[in-house]
Amino acid sequence: MQTEIEENAAAIHFVVLPDRLSAILTTRTDRRSHTVTTWQGEPFRETVLNAEIDAFLQALNAPRGDPRTQGRKLHDLLIGPFAADLDALDVDLLLVSLDRRLRYLPFAALHDGRGFLVERFDVSVLSDAGFEIAGDRVTGIPFAGLGMTRAAAGFSALPGVRIELEGILRQGDGEGLFDGRVRFDDEFDRTALEDALRIGTAGTAGVGVVHVSSHFALGETDSTSFLLLGTGERLPLADIKANRRAFEFGRVDLLTLSACQTGFASPGRDGRELESLARITGNRGARAILASLWPVADNTTAIMMQRFYELRDRGGYSKAHALGLVQREFISDDIGSTTNWAGKSIVFETAERGAVSLKSNGTQANALGLGHPFYWAPFILTGNWR
């Protein structure tokens, strides 16, 4: 892998054992390892690491709280040993290979005492499909959208989904970034999903983008993990895995799942459901997955997703850089910045439609507003970052 690393990139592979944490930093010119056997003045224990991860995730899911102190503890453990190397090499893209409950950790939200990690690096997760090494950057590709807006048994309605997708895909005389069809609710059934996965056949590059805005509950097994279709039917991940012909991902450059629900809140889980999803779709040919660790149940998800695609397509950025830019726009309270793309962003109209303020109101002392990682950190890119 070392010879394939981009000049501005570095990869860190983590291995978590009950009594130690090992990490290997790989750059274009060097490889260095680090093993942690003591932490916070005590012998390293995976159980203690898990407790600190859980505390951080709880802080991230409390929009009026401040997760930075907890984020610094984990930053110092995971990134700190390599900080000098990363600075010396002028790295701006960090690729991470994760293990155990680290899979639930949004690395972009780690904090070094001065800023969040994403303020220094674009961040992407390595998969085992090899697309982060061999994948190409493609533009001008066809787009399919699928959305569930209604409530279903055990799941709340997602009213922002219509705003989200209609801002991405132009419908009739409406505003939207791309041409393409969106299937909502009853039109979003198994057949619609199968058709969407073949959208790439319509483009010259042979691949397309599939954006799914519905509850995707990731359970402990492929049988208990499922996508909620617009009809209300639950499509188990096991069915997707078993039916290779119907659910083929070889025509998908990017699969976006904007309302995922992972098992991070269950202490006994280790994130293998995320790895299973990435493995099934990646091994079937999907170049990259953009998925959420937790659902952000308001219209800020629409703004995040639309701005990501806008920067990716119209700004000409890689997936990882487009995601990093929009996350930094949230942090800096400058969403839709003309610094990153000179045109007027679609997000301003979306904010009006969804009654979302794009500026923090500053009503709470130390409030992070939309700069709180709750709003921007759950979105994780895995696979081909280009």
Secondary structure as GFF3:
##gff-version 3
##sequence-region A 1 386
A	DSSP	three_ten_helix	2	4	.	.	.	ID=ss1
A	DSSP	beta_strand	9	17	.	.	.	ID=ss2
A	DSSP	beta_strand	20	26	.	.	.	ID=ss3
A	DSSP	beta_strand	31	36	.	.	.	ID=ss4
A	DSSP	beta_strand	38	39	.	.	.	ID=ss5
A	DSSP	beta_strand	42	43	.	.	.	ID=ss6
A	DSSP	alpha_helix	46	60	.	.	.	ID=ss7
A	DSSP	alpha_helix	68	78	.	.	.	ID=ss8
A	DSSP	three_ten_helix	80	82	.	.	.	ID=ss9
A	DSSP	alpha_helix	83	88	.	.	.	ID=ss10
A	DSSP	beta_strand	93	97	.	.	.	ID=ss11
A	DSSP	three_ten_helix	100	104	.	.	.	ID=ss12
A	DSSP	three_ten_helix	107	109	.	.	.	ID=ss13
A	DSSP	three_ten_helix	117	119	.	.	.	ID=ss14
A	DSSP	beta_strand	122	125	.	.	.	ID=ss15
A	DSSP	alpha_helix	131	134	.	.	.	ID=ss16
A	DSSP	beta_strand	143	147	.	.	.	ID=ss17
A	DSSP	alpha_helix	160	168	.	.	.	ID=ss18
A	DSSP	beta_strand	169	170	.	.	.	ID=ss19
A	DSSP	beta_strand	178	179	.	.	.	ID=ss20
A	DSSP	beta_strand	182	184	.	.	.	ID=ss21
A	DSSP	three_ten_helix	185	187	.	.	.	ID=ss22
A	DSSP	alpha_helix	190	197	.	.	.	ID=ss23
A	DSSP	three_ten_helix	199	202	.	.	.	ID=ss24
A	DSSP	beta_strand	208	213	.	.	.	ID=ss25
A	DSSP	beta_strand	216	217	.	.	.	ID=ss26
A	DSSP	beta_strand	226	228	.	.	.	ID=ss27
A	DSSP	beta_strand	234	236	.	.	.	ID=ss28
A	DSSP	alpha_helix	237	242	.	.	.	ID=ss29
A	DSSP	beta_strand	252	257	.	.	.	ID=ss30
A	DSSP	beta_strand	260	261	.	.	.	ID=ss31
A	DSSP	alpha_helix	272	283	.	.	.	ID=ss32
A	DSSP	beta_strand	288	292	.	.	.	ID=ss33
A	DSSP	alpha_helix	300	313	.	.	.	ID=ss34
A	DSSP	alpha_helix	319	332	.	.	.	ID=ss35
A	DSSP	alpha_helix	347	354	.	.	.	ID=ss36
A	DSSP	three_ten_helix	369	371	.	.	.	ID=ss37
A	DSSP	alpha_helix	373	376	.	.	.	ID=ss38
A	DSSP	beta_strand	379	383	.	.	.	ID=ss39
###
